[in-house]
Each structure stands twice: as structure tokens, then as C-alpha cells.
């Protein structure tokens, strides 16, 4: 199943590239928004598995918003690929990797324009994002996938100067400028994927591939991450978990490379799709 946010309304994707508006098709039982769907995810899944005679609706990518538009929490994970840890100058973590937040005000849909902060160095980080479907607290790793509604693509855009400013790094602030958390294009349930734990992912800047990895390389895979996080915090329906990025970020290159006005960033994950961001200079630059 693929579930999209079309102009703020929950839409089930169909095989003919159209969609079924959930509120209309369910007679108001579910929807219209996505968050009410996640709050009753088990009931929604049972309903969605039944055939529907509802007419399809046509939409454009410009109408797509983040598949979970109002999460209570956005949890982000650093250094969760050994190759990325190495390019960042760190050893691969033995315990739970560094954990931080991207503030909800940074959340955006899959195809957006991003204003580059004046004087900043903005970097790319493609990531698999898990969307929570059931409240998770002290969940065993073997049960963790059952608490995940589905997965989507995320970009953990990062302004490195602000992020690394001392005396202690400002990870959350440096990664939370407007539109610095684009997510989409839609949620894909794990049963739709050939192997939910082994997906190709990558991104390209103006057609040049800069990241190319597989989620099987995650040090803490999705199930272990959800389990470990749930021992400390409660994960709620609709919450987003950015699972970490593979090697290839601009900060780890020699010479370093950062995004510039006029460039386009395309990110993809196997079995999910792709999303695109274009970058513009802040007014006054």
C-alpha cells in the first residue's frame, strides 16, 4: 500500500497512477487528514485491504505534502553507516548512534524550493525514514516492525557552520532551517518491498551521483533503532525516524562541497520513488 498526502488529504495510490480519497471512500470513517489515519492505523489497514469502488482522483506532484504532516516528534540518527562515520572522522558507534531532532517547522513535502541561509554551507544526507503506526514503548526488536506504518524518503539537509558552531555542536538547529526536512513522496508499507531491510538509496546534485548505498549497511537497522529508542522515549503514531545517511556527504569530500543556488538535488530509495529540491539564495545574498 502507498499512502500520500495530497493537499492535506489522505489518498491511497492505485496502480493507474491515480488515488482514492480516503475520507470519501470510507464514508468519513478515516481521514480527511493523515494524522487521524495513523491514530487508528490497524483499523485503517483492515479497511484499506478491502476492494473499493470509489472513483480515482488525479493529482500532481506539486500537491504532495509530507506523508506524516504533523508528527509529535522527528527523531534523527547520526553515524549509522560505518562508511559515513569514517568520512566524518569517527569510529562506528558500539551503542545507540548519536540521536537528535529536526524541529517540526523544518518539515516539507518531497518537491520543494529551499532557501540557502546566508553565509552557510548546506549539505545533503539522503535517509530512509520510518513512520510510526503504533505507539511504541519498550518494544522488543522482534516486534518493532509491527509498530512501523511504513517508510519514505527523507533529506536531512544540514547547514554545517551552524551545526558545528561551538562550544558544543548545535545539531538540531543546524538541521532545522525552513524546508530542511523534506519527506516523501509517499508512505510505502513494508509488505510492498522485496526486502524491507535492504533497499538501494542515493542522491545526485545536478545529475552527478553523490551518495549511493544500501540500507542493509545500517549499523542499527530499523527494527533495532525503534526498539532501542522506545526504551527511552515513547514513539507516537505519525512520528518520523530518520535512520541515518550513507557515505558521500559534502563535508566528507576533499575538497568539501556544498549546495549552491540554482542546483537541484534528486534523492531516491528503491521501491519508494524519488523527490527533488531546488536551491535559491537568501534575499540580499
C-alpha positions as CSV (number, residue, x, y, z in Angstrom):
1,X,0.0,0.0,0.0
2,X,1.1,3.5,-0.8
3,X,-0.4,6.4,1.1
4,X,0.0,10.1,0.0
5,X,-0.7,13.5,1.4
6,X,-2.5,15.4,-1.4
7,X,-3.3,18.9,-0.4
8,X,-3.6,17.8,3.2
9,X,-5.9,14.9,2.5
10,X,-5.1,11.2,2.8
11,X,-5.1,9.5,-0.6
12,X,-4.4,5.8,-1.3
13,X,-2.4,5.3,-4.5
14,X,-3.7,3.0,-7.2
15,X,-1.9,1.1,-9.9
16,X,-3.0,3.5,-12.6
17,X,-1.1,6.5,-11.0
18,X,-4.3,7.9,-9.6
19,X,-5.5,7.8,-6.0
20,X,-8.6,7.1,-3.8
21,X,-9.5,9.9,-1.4
22,X,-9.7,8.1,1.9
23,X,-12.4,10.2,3.6
24,X,-14.8,9.9,0.6
25,X,-14.2,6.2,0.1
26,X,-14.5,5.3,3.8
27,X,-17.7,7.4,4.2
28,X,-15.9,9.6,6.7
29,X,-14.6,6.7,8.9
30,X,-11.0,7.7,8.1
31,X,-9.4,11.0,7.1
32,X,-9.5,13.5,5.8
33,X,-6.0,14.2,7.1
34,X,-3.1,11.8,7.5
35,X,-2.7,12.1,11.3
36,X,-6.1,10.7,12.0
37,X,-5.2,7.7,9.9
38,X,-2.1,7.0,11.9
39,X,-4.0,7.3,15.1
40,X,-6.1,4.3,14.0
41,X,-3.6,2.5,11.9
42,X,-4.7,-1.0,12.5
43,X,-8.3,-0.2,11.7
44,X,-7.3,1.7,8.6
45,X,-5.1,-1.1,7.3
46,X,-8.1,-3.5,7.7
47,X,-10.3,-1.1,5.8
48,X,-7.8,-0.4,3.1
49,X,-7.3,-4.1,2.3
50,X,-10.9,-4.3,1.1
51,X,-11.8,-3.6,-2.5
52,X,-13.1,-0.1,-3.2
53,X,-15.4,1.1,-5.9
54,X,-14.5,4.7,-5.2
55,X,-13.6,6.8,-8.3
56,X,-9.9,7.6,-8.7
57,X,-8.6,11.1,-8.3
58,X,-5.8,12.7,-10.4
59,X,-3.2,14.7,-8.7
60,X,0.2,16.3,-9.5
61,X,3.4,16.1,-7.6
62,X,3.1,19.8,-6.7
63,X,0.1,18.8,-4.5
64,X,2.1,16.3,-2.4
65,X,3.0,17.1,1.2
66,X,4.9,15.1,3.7
67,X,3.2,11.7,4.3
68,X,3.1,12.5,8.0
69,X,2.5,16.2,8.1
70,X,2.3,16.9,11.9
71,X,4.4,14.4,13.8
72,X,4.8,14.9,17.5
73,X,8.5,14.1,17.2
74,X,11.1,13.9,14.4
75,X,13.9,11.7,15.7
76,X,17.2,11.7,13.7
77,X,20.1,9.3,13.9
78,X,23.8,10.1,13.1
79,X,26.7,7.9,12.1
80,X,24.5,4.9,11.4
81,X,26.6,3.7,8.4
82,X,30.2,2.8,9.1
83,X,31.4,4.5,5.9
84,X,29.7,7.7,6.8
85,X,31.2,7.6,10.3
86,X,34.6,7.1,8.8
87,X,34.3,10.0,6.4
88,X,33.2,12.1,9.3
89,X,36.3,11.2,11.4
90,X,34.5,9.0,13.9
91,X,34.7,5.3,14.8
92,X,31.5,3.4,14.1
93,X,29.3,3.5,17.3
94,X,29.1,0.5,19.5
95,X,25.9,1.6,21.3
96,X,23.0,3.6,20.0
97,X,24.3,6.2,17.5
98,X,24.0,9.9,18.1
99,X,20.4,10.9,18.4
100,X,19.0,14.4,17.8
101,X,15.8,16.1,16.5
102,X,14.9,18.0,13.4
103,X,12.3,20.5,14.5
104,X,8.8,20.1,13.0
105,X,8.9,23.6,11.4
106,X,11.6,22.2,9.0
107,X,9.2,19.6,7.6
108,X,8.3,19.8,3.9
109,X,6.9,17.8,1.1
110,X,9.0,16.0,-1.5
111,X,9.5,18.6,-4.2
112,X,10.2,22.0,-2.7
113,X,12.4,25.1,-3.1
114,X,14.9,25.6,-0.3
115,X,16.4,28.9,0.6
116,X,20.1,28.6,1.4
117,X,21.0,30.5,4.7
118,X,23.3,33.5,4.0
119,X,26.9,32.6,4.6
120,X,26.1,28.9,5.3
121,X,27.4,25.6,4.0
122,X,24.4,23.4,3.2
123,X,25.0,19.7,2.9
124,X,22.9,16.7,1.7
125,X,22.1,13.5,3.6
126,X,19.6,11.1,2.0
127,X,17.9,8.8,4.5
128,X,15.3,6.1,4.9
129,X,12.6,7.4,7.2
130,X,10.3,5.2,9.2
131,X,6.8,6.4,10.0
132,X,5.4,5.1,13.3
133,X,2.0,3.5,13.1
134,X,1.5,2.2,16.7
135,X,2.6,3.7,20.0
136,X,6.0,2.2,20.8
137,X,7.3,2.0,24.4
138,X,9.8,-0.7,25.5
139,X,9.2,-2.7,22.3
140,X,11.3,-5.8,21.6
141,X,13.3,-5.7,18.4
142,X,11.4,-8.7,17.1
143,X,8.2,-6.7,17.4
144,X,9.5,-3.4,16.2
145,X,8.5,-3.6,12.6
146,X,4.9,-4.1,13.7
147,X,4.9,-0.6,15.1
148,X,6.0,0.9,11.8
149,X,3.3,2.1,9.4
150,X,5.7,2.3,6.5
151,X,8.8,4.0,5.1
152,X,9.5,7.0,3.0
153,X,12.5,9.1,1.7
154,X,14.0,12.0,3.7
155,X,16.7,14.5,3.2
156,X,18.5,15.6,6.4
157,X,19.6,18.9,5.0
158,X,22.3,20.3,7.2
159,X,23.9,23.8,7.5
160,X,27.3,22.8,8.7
161,X,28.6,26.1,10.1
162,X,25.6,26.4,12.4
163,X,25.6,22.7,13.2
164,X,29.2,22.6,14.3
165,X,29.4,26.0,16.0
166,X,30.9,25.7,19.5
167,X,31.3,25.4,22.4
168,X,29.1,22.4,21.7
169,X,27.6,21.4,18.4
170,X,24.1,22.7,17.5
171,X,22.9,19.6,15.6
172,X,19.2,20.3,15.9
173,X,19.3,24.0,15.0
174,X,21.8,23.5,12.1
175,X,19.4,20.9,10.6
176,X,16.1,22.7,11.1
177,X,16.0,25.7,8.8
178,X,12.8,26.0,6.7
179,X,12.3,23.1,4.3
180,X,15.4,21.3,5.7
181,X,13.4,18.1,6.3
182,X,11.7,17.3,3.0
183,X,10.0,13.9,3.2
184,X,8.1,11.9,0.6
185,X,6.8,11.3,-2.0
186,X,4.5,9.0,-0.1
187,X,4.5,6.3,2.6
188,X,5.1,2.7,1.4
189,X,4.1,-0.2,3.7
190,X,6.8,-2.8,4.3
191,X,4.9,-5.6,2.6
192,X,5.2,-3.7,-0.7
193,X,9.0,-4.0,-0.6
194,X,11.0,-7.0,-1.8
195,X,13.3,-6.7,1.3
196,X,12.4,-4.1,3.8
197,X,15.9,-4.3,5.3
198,X,17.9,-4.0,2.0
199,X,16.9,-1.0,-0.1
200,X,19.2,0.9,-2.5
201,X,19.3,4.6,-1.7
202,X,21.2,7.6,-3.1
203,X,21.1,11.2,-4.3
204,X,22.5,13.3,-7.1
205,X,23.4,17.0,-7.5
206,X,22.6,18.3,-10.9
207,X,22.8,14.8,-12.3
208,X,26.1,13.8,-10.5
209,X,25.5,10.9,-8.1
210,X,27.0,11.9,-4.7
211,X,25.6,9.2,-2.5
212,X,25.0,5.5,-3.3
213,X,24.3,2.9,-0.6
214,X,22.0,0.2,0.7
215,X,20.0,0.1,3.9
216,X,21.5,-3.3,4.7
217,X,24.6,-1.4,5.7
218,X,22.8,0.3,8.6
219,X,24.6,-0.4,11.9
220,X,21.3,-0.1,13.7
221,X,18.6,-1.3,11.2
222,X,15.0,0.0,11.5
223,X,13.8,-2.7,14.0
224,X,16.7,-2.3,16.3
225,X,16.5,1.5,16.2
226,X,12.8,1.6,17.0
227,X,13.4,-0.9,19.8
228,X,16.3,1.0,21.4
229,X,14.6,4.4,21.0
230,X,11.5,3.1,22.6
231,X,13.4,2.1,25.8
232,X,14.0,5.8,26.4
233,X,11.2,7.8,24.6
234,X,7.7,6.9,23.6
235,X,7.2,6.9,19.9
236,X,3.7,8.0,18.8
237,X,1.7,7.3,15.7
238,X,2.9,9.6,12.9
239,X,6.3,10.2,14.4
240,X,9.2,10.2,12.0
241,X,12.6,8.4,12.5
242,X,15.4,9.5,10.1
243,X,17.6,6.4,10.2
244,X,21.0,7.9,9.1
245,X,22.8,8.5,5.9
246,X,25.5,6.6,3.9
247,X,28.8,7.9,2.8
248,X,29.1,10.7,0.2
249,X,28.1,13.9,2.1
250,X,29.8,17.2,1.0
251,X,31.5,17.7,4.4
252,X,33.4,14.4,3.9
253,X,34.8,15.2,0.5
254,X,38.2,16.6,-0.4
255,X,37.7,19.4,-1.2
256,X,34.5,19.9,0.7
257,X,31.4,20.5,-1.5
258,X,28.2,22.2,-0.5
259,X,24.9,23.1,-2.2
260,X,24.7,26.3,-4.2
261,X,21.9,28.4,-5.6
262,X,20.5,27.1,-8.8
263,X,21.4,23.4,-8.1
264,X,18.9,20.6,-7.9
265,X,19.1,17.7,-5.5
266,X,17.4,14.4,-6.5
267,X,17.0,11.7,-3.9
268,X,15.8,8.1,-4.4
269,X,15.1,4.9,-2.5
270,X,14.3,1.6,-4.2
271,X,10.7,0.7,-4.0
272,X,9.6,4.1,-2.8
273,X,10.4,6.6,-5.5
274,X,12.2,10.0,-5.6
275,X,12.0,13.6,-4.5
276,X,13.6,16.8,-5.7
277,X,14.7,20.0,-4.1
278,X,15.9,23.2,-5.8
279,X,18.1,25.7,-4.0
280,X,17.9,29.5,-4.1
281,X,20.0,32.2,-2.4
282,X,18.6,34.1,0.5
283,X,17.4,37.6,-0.4
284,X,20.2,40.1,0.0
285,X,23.0,37.5,-0.9
